[in-house]
Amino acid sequence: MKDAISLHDYLFDVADIGDWEGEEELVTDKINEVYHAVWRALPDDISVAQVDFLLPGIWDQLRGGTILLETDEYELIDWALAYVRQQLEEGIPEMDTADDEE
């Protein structure tokens, strides 16, 4: 199902990244590089819901501190690949379907 999903829907533009004290372009480039590397490693049968959980989850983990500024993209990619592997092995929580049942 990966072929039905576009990575470009998840990539960041400098305007979307927020304030990084003049380093917005660097942060944008790094997070997009991480997303590209993760994308290549995702299984072909991954669902949209899983991608919707994983990629924003990576951003949620990285955006709160200075790690994106202080760490090179290779270390970030290694971390992100380990994060994705762990999430897939543990099982991604089912999305809330309560609204669908009403």
DSSP file (Angstrom, degrees, kcal/mol; ACC not computed):
  #  RESIDUE AA STRUCTURE BP1 BP2  ACC     N-H-->O    O-->H-N    N-H-->O    O-->H-N    TCO  KAPPA ALPHA  PHI   PSI    X-CA   Y-CA   Z-CA
    1    1 A M    >         0   0    0      0, 0.0     3,-1.7     0, 0.0    44,-0.2   0.000 360.0 360.0 360.0  -6.7    0.0    0.0    0.0
    2    2 A K  G >   +     0   0    0     42,-2.9     3,-1.7     1,-0.3    43,-0.1   0.827 360.0  64.8 -60.7 -30.9    3.1    2.2    0.1
    3    3 A D  G 3  S+     0   0    0     41,-0.4    -1,-0.3     1,-0.3    42,-0.1   0.670  96.3  57.1 -68.2 -14.6    2.6    3.0   -3.6
    4    4 A A  G <  S+     0   0    0     -3,-1.7     2,-0.4     2,-0.0    -1,-0.3   0.423  98.2  76.1 -92.0   0.0   -0.7    4.7   -2.8
    5    5 A I  S <  S-     0   0    0     -3,-1.7     2,-0.6    -4,-0.2     3,-0.1  -0.882  70.6-144.7-114.5 142.2    1.0    7.1   -0.4
    6    6 A S    >   -     0   0    0     -2,-0.4     3,-1.6     1,-0.1     4,-0.3  -0.929   4.2-155.6-109.2 121.4    3.1   10.1   -1.4
    7    7 A L  G >> S+     0   0    0     -2,-0.6     3,-2.4     1,-0.3     4,-1.0   0.838  92.3  71.1 -58.1 -32.8    6.1   11.0    0.8
    8    8 A H  G 34 S+     0   0    0      1,-0.3    -1,-0.3     2,-0.2     3,-0.0   0.729  85.5  66.4 -61.4 -21.4    5.8   14.6   -0.5
    9    9 A D  G <4 S+     0   0    0     -3,-1.6    -1,-0.3     1,-0.2    -2,-0.2   0.701 107.9  40.2 -68.7 -18.4    2.6   14.9    1.6
   10   10 A Y  T <4 S+     0   0    0     -3,-2.4    -2,-0.2    -4,-0.3    -1,-0.2   0.591  90.1 106.4-106.7 -15.7    4.7   14.6    4.7
   11   11 A L     <  -     0   0    0     -4,-1.0     2,-0.3     1,-0.1    21,-0.0  -0.298  65.9-121.8 -70.1 152.5    7.8   16.6    3.8
   12   12 A F        -     0   0    0     16,-0.3     2,-0.3    17,-0.0    -1,-0.1  -0.645  12.3-151.4 -96.1 149.9    8.4   20.0    5.4
   13   13 A D    >>  -     0   0    0     -2,-0.3     3,-1.8     1,-0.1     4,-0.8  -0.822  35.5-109.0-106.9 155.2    8.8   23.4    3.8
   14   14 A V  G >4 S+     0   0    0     -2,-0.3     3,-0.8     1,-0.3     4,-0.4   0.864 120.7  57.0 -53.3 -37.5   10.9   26.1    5.6
   15   15 A A  G 34 S+     0   0    0      1,-0.2    -1,-0.3     2,-0.1     3,-0.2   0.729 106.4  50.2 -67.5 -21.3    7.6   28.0    6.3
   16   16 A D  G <4 S+     0   0    0     -3,-1.8    -1,-0.2     1,-0.2    -2,-0.2   0.616  92.9  75.7 -89.4 -14.1    6.2   24.9    8.1
   17   17 A I  S << S-     0   0    0     -4,-0.8    -1,-0.2    -3,-0.8    -2,-0.1   0.690  88.3-137.3 -81.2 -20.5    9.1   24.2   10.4
   18   18 A G        -     0   0    0     -4,-0.4     2,-0.6    -3,-0.2    -1,-0.2  -0.431  46.6 -27.6  92.3-172.1    8.6   27.0   13.0
   19   19 A D        +     0   0    0     -2,-0.1     0, 0.0     1,-0.1     0, 0.0  -0.712  52.5 162.3 -88.3 118.6   11.2   29.2   14.6
   20   20 A W    >   -     0   0    0     -2,-0.6     3,-1.6    49,-0.0    -1,-0.1  -0.152  64.3 -99.8-124.6  35.3   14.7   27.8   14.8
   21   21 A E  T 3  S-     0   0    0      1,-0.3    -2,-0.1     2,-0.1     0, 0.0   0.872  89.0 -37.9  49.3  50.2   16.6   31.1   15.4
   22   22 A G  T 3  S+     0   0    0      1,-0.0    -1,-0.3     3,-0.0     3,-0.3   0.389 125.5  94.0  88.5  -3.2   17.7   31.5   11.8
   23   23 A E    <>  +     0   0    0     -3,-1.6     4,-2.4     1,-0.2     5,-0.2   0.060  42.5 118.4-107.8  23.4   18.4   27.8   11.2
   24   24 A E  H  > S+     0   0    0      1,-0.2     4,-2.6     2,-0.2     5,-0.2   0.875  74.7  51.2 -59.5 -40.5   15.0   26.9    9.7
   25   25 A E  H  > S+     0   0    0     -3,-0.3     4,-2.5     2,-0.2    -1,-0.2   0.912 110.6  48.7 -66.0 -41.4   16.5   25.8    6.4
   26   26 A L  H  > S+     0   0    0      2,-0.2     4,-2.4     1,-0.2    -2,-0.2   0.930 113.4  46.6 -61.8 -46.4   19.0   23.5    8.1
   27   27 A V  H  X S+     0   0    0     -4,-2.4     4,-2.6     2,-0.2     5,-0.3   0.907 112.0  51.2 -64.0 -42.1   16.3   21.9   10.2
   28   28 A T  H  X S+     0   0    0     -4,-2.6     4,-2.2    -5,-0.2   -16,-0.3   0.931 111.1  47.9 -60.3 -46.7   14.0   21.5    7.2
   29   29 A D  H  X S+     0   0    0     -4,-2.5     4,-2.1     1,-0.2    -2,-0.2   0.913 113.4  48.1 -61.2 -43.2   16.8   19.8    5.2
   30   30 A K  H  X S+     0   0    0     -4,-2.4     4,-2.4     2,-0.2    -2,-0.2   0.941 112.5  45.7 -66.4 -47.7   17.6   17.4    8.1
   31   31 A I  H  X S+     0   0    0     -4,-2.6     4,-2.5     1,-0.2    -1,-0.2   0.893 113.7  50.3 -66.2 -36.9   14.1   16.3    8.9
   32   32 A N  H  X S+     0   0    0     -4,-2.2     4,-2.3    -5,-0.3    -1,-0.2   0.881 109.3  51.3 -67.2 -36.8   13.3   15.8    5.2
   33   33 A E  H  X S+     0   0    0     -4,-2.1     4,-2.3     2,-0.2    -2,-0.2   0.912 110.5  49.7 -62.9 -42.2   16.5   13.7    4.8
   34   34 A V  H  X S+     0   0    0     -4,-2.4     4,-2.6     1,-0.2     5,-0.2   0.939 110.5  49.6 -60.8 -47.3   15.4   11.6    7.8
   35   35 A Y  H  X S+     0   0    0     -4,-2.5     4,-2.7     1,-0.2    -2,-0.2   0.896 110.0  51.1 -60.6 -40.9   11.9   11.2    6.3
   36   36 A H  H  X S+     0   0    0     -4,-2.3     4,-2.0     2,-0.2    -1,-0.2   0.921 111.7  47.0 -62.7 -43.8   13.4   10.1    2.9
   37   37 A A  H  X S+     0   0    0     -4,-2.3     4,-1.1     1,-0.2    -2,-0.2   0.916 114.1  46.9 -65.1 -43.0   15.7    7.5    4.6
   38   38 A V  H >X S+     0   0    0     -4,-2.6     4,-1.2     1,-0.2     3,-0.5   0.915 109.0  55.9 -64.0 -42.4   12.8    6.2    6.7
   39   39 A W  H >< S+     0   0    0     -4,-2.7     3,-0.7     1,-0.3    -2,-0.2   0.911 105.0  51.6 -56.9 -45.0   10.6    6.1    3.6
   40   40 A R  H 3< S+     0   0    0     -4,-2.0    -1,-0.3     1,-0.2    -2,-0.2   0.813 112.4  47.5 -62.4 -29.1   13.0    3.9    1.8
   41   41 A A  H << S+     0   0    0     -4,-1.1    -1,-0.2    -3,-0.5    -2,-0.2   0.612  86.8 106.6 -89.5 -13.4   13.1    1.5    4.7
   42   42 A L  S << S-     0   0    0     -4,-1.2    43,-0.0    -3,-0.7   -40,-0.0  -0.374  79.7-104.5 -68.2 144.4    9.3    1.2    5.2
   43   43 A P    >   -     0   0    0      0, 0.0     3,-1.5     0, 0.0    -1,-0.1  -0.348  23.8-122.1 -66.0 150.0    7.7   -2.1    4.1
   44   44 A D  T 3  S+     0   0    0      1,-0.3   -42,-2.9   -43,-0.1   -41,-0.4   0.765 109.9  56.2 -64.5 -25.6    5.8   -2.0    0.9
   45   45 A D  T 3  S+     0   0    0    -44,-0.2    -1,-0.3   -43,-0.1     2,-0.1   0.212  76.8 132.7 -94.4  16.9    2.6   -3.2    2.6
   46   46 A I    <   -     0   0    0     -3,-1.5     2,-0.1     1,-0.1    -4,-0.0  -0.382  53.1-125.8 -68.1 145.6    2.5   -0.4    5.2
   47   47 A S     >  -     0   0    0      1,-0.1     4,-2.1    -2,-0.1     5,-0.2  -0.476  15.6-115.8 -90.8 162.5   -0.8    1.3    5.7
   48   48 A V  H  > S+     0   0    0      1,-0.2     4,-3.0     2,-0.2     5,-0.2   0.908 117.6  55.3 -59.6 -42.8   -1.6    5.0    5.4
   49   49 A A  H  > S+     0   0    0      1,-0.2     4,-1.1     2,-0.2    -1,-0.2   0.880 107.0  49.7 -60.4 -39.1   -2.6    5.0    9.1
   50   50 A Q  H  > S+     0   0    0      2,-0.2     4,-2.9     1,-0.2     3,-0.3   0.920 112.7  45.9 -67.1 -43.0    0.8    3.6   10.0
   51   51 A V  H  X S+     0   0    0     -4,-2.1     4,-2.0     1,-0.2    -2,-0.2   0.909 109.5  56.0 -64.4 -40.9    2.7    6.2    8.0
   52   52 A D  H  < S+     0   0    0     -4,-3.0    -1,-0.2     1,-0.2    -2,-0.2   0.767 114.5  40.6 -61.8 -25.5    0.4    8.9    9.5
   53   53 A F  H  X S+     0   0    0     -4,-1.1     4,-1.2    -3,-0.3    -2,-0.2   0.880 117.4  45.7 -85.5 -45.3    1.5    7.7   12.9
   54   54 A L  H  X S+     0   0    0     -4,-2.9     4,-1.9     2,-0.2    -3,-0.2   0.945 110.7  45.6 -71.1 -52.6    5.2    7.1   12.2
   55   55 A L  H  X S+     0   0    0     -4,-2.0     4,-1.8     1,-0.2     3,-0.3   0.944 117.0  43.2 -65.2 -48.9    6.4   10.2   10.3
   56   56 A P  H  > S+     0   0    0      0, 0.0     4,-2.7     0, 0.0    -1,-0.2   0.845 110.3  60.1 -62.5 -29.2    4.7   12.8   12.6
   57   57 A G  H  X S+     0   0    0     -4,-1.2     4,-1.8     2,-0.2    -2,-0.2   0.880 102.4  51.3 -63.4 -38.0    5.9   10.7   15.6
   58   58 A I  H  X S+     0   0    0     -4,-1.9     4,-1.6    -3,-0.3    -1,-0.2   0.947 111.7  46.6 -62.2 -48.6    9.5   11.2   14.4
   59   59 A W  H  X S+     0   0    0     -4,-1.8     4,-2.5     1,-0.2    -2,-0.2   0.911 109.3  54.7 -60.6 -43.2    8.9   15.0   14.2
   60   60 A D  H  < S+     0   0    0     -4,-2.7     4,-0.4     1,-0.2    -1,-0.2   0.864 109.8  47.7 -59.4 -36.3    7.3   15.0   17.6
   61   61 A Q  H  < S+     0   0    0     -4,-1.8    -1,-0.2    -5,-0.2    -2,-0.2   0.819 120.7  35.4 -73.2 -31.2   10.3   13.3   19.2
   62   62 A L  H >< S+     0   0    0     -4,-1.6     3,-0.9    -3,-0.2     6,-0.5   0.710 100.3  71.9 -98.1 -22.6   12.8   15.7   17.6
   63   63 A R  T 3< S+     0   0    0     -4,-2.5    -1,-0.1     1,-0.2    -3,-0.1   0.671  82.3  69.8 -76.6 -16.6   11.2   19.1   17.5
   64   64 A G  T 3  S+     0   0    0     -4,-0.4    -1,-0.2    -5,-0.2     2,-0.2   0.622 102.9  24.8 -81.0 -12.0   11.3   20.0   21.2
   65   65 A G  S <  S-     0   0    0     -3,-0.9     3,-0.3    -4,-0.1     4,-0.1  -0.488  90.7 -85.6-133.7-158.9   15.0   20.5   21.6
   66   66 A T  S >> S+     0   0    0      1,-0.2     4,-2.2    -2,-0.2     3,-1.3   0.300  86.3 108.1-100.0   8.3   18.2   21.3   19.8
   67   67 A I  H 3> S+     0   0    0      1,-0.3     4,-2.0     2,-0.2    -1,-0.2   0.850  75.7  57.1 -57.4 -35.8   19.0   17.8   18.7
   68   68 A L  H 34 S+     0   0    0     -6,-0.5    -1,-0.3    -3,-0.3    -2,-0.1   0.791 112.9  41.3 -66.8 -25.8   18.2   18.7   15.1
   69   69 A L  H <4 S+     0   0    0     -3,-1.3    -2,-0.2     1,-0.1    -1,-0.2   0.812 120.7  40.6 -86.4 -33.0   20.8   21.5   15.2
   70   70 A E  H  < S+     0   0    0     -4,-2.2     2,-0.4     2,-0.1    -2,-0.2   0.638 104.2  69.0 -94.3 -16.2   23.5   19.6   17.1
   71   71 A T  S  < S-     0   0    0     -4,-2.0     2,-0.0    -5,-0.2     0, 0.0  -0.844  79.2-120.1-112.1 139.7   23.3   16.1   15.5
   72   72 A D    >>  -     0   0    0     -2,-0.4     4,-1.9     1,-0.1     3,-0.5  -0.354  30.5-109.8 -74.6 160.8   24.4   15.2   12.0
   73   73 A E  H 3> S+     0   0    0      1,-0.2     4,-2.6     2,-0.2     5,-0.2   0.774 114.4  60.8 -64.2 -27.2   21.8   13.7    9.7
   74   74 A Y  H 3> S+     0   0    0      2,-0.2     4,-2.3     1,-0.2    -1,-0.2   0.907 107.1  44.6 -68.1 -40.5   23.4   10.2    9.7
   75   75 A E  H <> S+     0   0    0     -3,-0.5     4,-2.5     2,-0.2    -2,-0.2   0.896 113.7  51.0 -67.5 -39.6   22.9    9.9   13.5
   76   76 A L  H  X S+     0   0    0     -4,-1.9     4,-2.8     2,-0.2    -2,-0.2   0.905 110.3  49.4 -63.1 -41.1   19.4   11.3   13.2
   77   77 A I  H  X S+     0   0    0     -4,-2.6     4,-2.7     2,-0.2     5,-0.2   0.924 109.9  50.7 -64.7 -44.6   18.6    8.7   10.4
   78   78 A D  H  X S+     0   0    0     -4,-2.3     4,-2.0     1,-0.2    -2,-0.2   0.929 113.1  46.2 -58.1 -45.4   20.0    5.9   12.5
   79   79 A W  H  X S+     0   0    0     -4,-2.5     4,-2.7     1,-0.2    -2,-0.2   0.940 112.8  49.5 -61.6 -47.2   17.8    7.0   15.4
   80   80 A A  H  X S+     0   0    0     -4,-2.8     4,-2.6     1,-0.2    -2,-0.2   0.885 109.7  50.9 -62.7 -40.1   14.7    7.3   13.2
   81   81 A L  H  X S+     0   0    0     -4,-2.7     4,-2.4     2,-0.2    -1,-0.2   0.898 112.0  47.6 -64.7 -39.5   15.2    3.9   11.7
   82   82 A A  H  X S+     0   0    0     -4,-2.0     4,-2.5    -5,-0.2    -2,-0.2   0.904 111.4  51.5 -66.0 -40.9   15.5    2.4   15.1
   83   83 A Y  H  X S+     0   0    0     -4,-2.7     4,-2.5     2,-0.2    -2,-0.2   0.928 111.8  46.2 -59.9 -47.0   12.4    4.3   16.3
   84   84 A V  H  X S+     0   0    0     -4,-2.6     4,-2.7     2,-0.2     5,-0.2   0.922 111.8  51.1 -64.8 -44.9   10.4    3.0   13.3
   85   85 A R  H  X S+     0   0    0     -4,-2.4     4,-2.5     1,-0.2    -1,-0.2   0.927 111.9  47.8 -56.9 -45.6   11.6   -0.6   13.7
   86   86 A Q  H  X S+     0   0    0     -4,-2.5     4,-2.6     2,-0.2     5,-0.2   0.922 111.9  49.0 -63.1 -44.7   10.6   -0.4   17.4
   87   87 A Q  H  X S+     0   0    0     -4,-2.5     4,-1.3     1,-0.2    -1,-0.2   0.912 113.6  46.3 -62.5 -42.5    7.2    1.0   16.6
   88   88 A L  H  < S+     0   0    0     -4,-2.7    -1,-0.2     2,-0.2    -2,-0.2   0.882 113.9  48.4 -68.8 -37.7    6.5   -1.6   14.0
   89   89 A E  H  < S+     0   0    0     -4,-2.5    -2,-0.2    -5,-0.2    -1,-0.2   0.896 114.9  44.4 -68.3 -40.0    7.6   -4.4   16.2
   90   90 A E  H  < S-     0   0    0     -4,-2.6    -1,-0.2    -5,-0.2    -2,-0.2   0.717 119.9-111.5 -76.3 -20.6    5.6   -3.2   19.2
   91   91 A G     <  -     0   0    0     -4,-1.3    -3,-0.1    -5,-0.2    -2,-0.1   0.456  23.6-101.1  91.8 125.4    2.6   -2.6   16.9
   92   92 A I        -     0   0    0     -4,-0.2     3,-0.1     1,-0.1   -42,-0.0  -0.624  45.5-105.7 -78.5 131.2    1.2    0.8   16.2
   93   93 A P        -     0   0    0      0, 0.0    -1,-0.1     0, 0.0     3,-0.1  -0.238  40.5-100.3 -57.8 143.2   -1.9    1.6   18.3
   94   94 A E        -     0   0    0      1,-0.1     2,-0.1    -3,-0.1     3,-0.1  -0.373  40.9-109.2 -62.1 140.4   -5.2    1.4   16.4
   95   95 A M        -     0   0    0      1,-0.1     2,-0.4    -3,-0.1    -1,-0.1  -0.415  44.7 -88.1 -69.2 149.6   -6.4    4.8   15.3
   96   96 A D        +     0   0    0      1,-0.2     3,-0.2    -2,-0.1    -1,-0.1  -0.442  49.9 172.3 -63.9 115.2   -9.5    5.9   17.2
   97   97 A T     >  +     0   0    0     -2,-0.4     4,-1.2     1,-0.1     3,-0.4   0.206  44.7 108.9-109.2  13.5  -12.4    4.6   15.3
   98   98 A A  H  > S+     0   0    0      1,-0.3     4,-0.8     2,-0.2     3,-0.4   0.875  78.6  53.0 -59.5 -38.1  -15.2    5.6   17.8
   99   99 A D  H >4 S+     0   0    0      1,-0.2     3,-0.5    -3,-0.2    -1,-0.3   0.848 105.5  54.8 -66.1 -32.7  -16.4    8.3   15.4
  100  100 A D  H 34 S+     0   0    0     -3,-0.4    -1,-0.2     1,-0.2    -2,-0.2   0.781 104.0  55.4 -70.2 -26.3  -16.7    5.7   12.6
  101  101 A E  H 3<        0   0    0     -4,-1.2    -1,-0.2    -3,-0.4    -2,-0.2   0.673 360.0 360.0 -82.8 -17.0  -18.9    3.5   14.7
  102  102 A E    <<        0   0    0     -4,-0.8    -1,-0.2    -3,-0.5    -2,-0.1   0.488 360.0 360.0 -74.7 360.0  -21.5    6.1   15.5
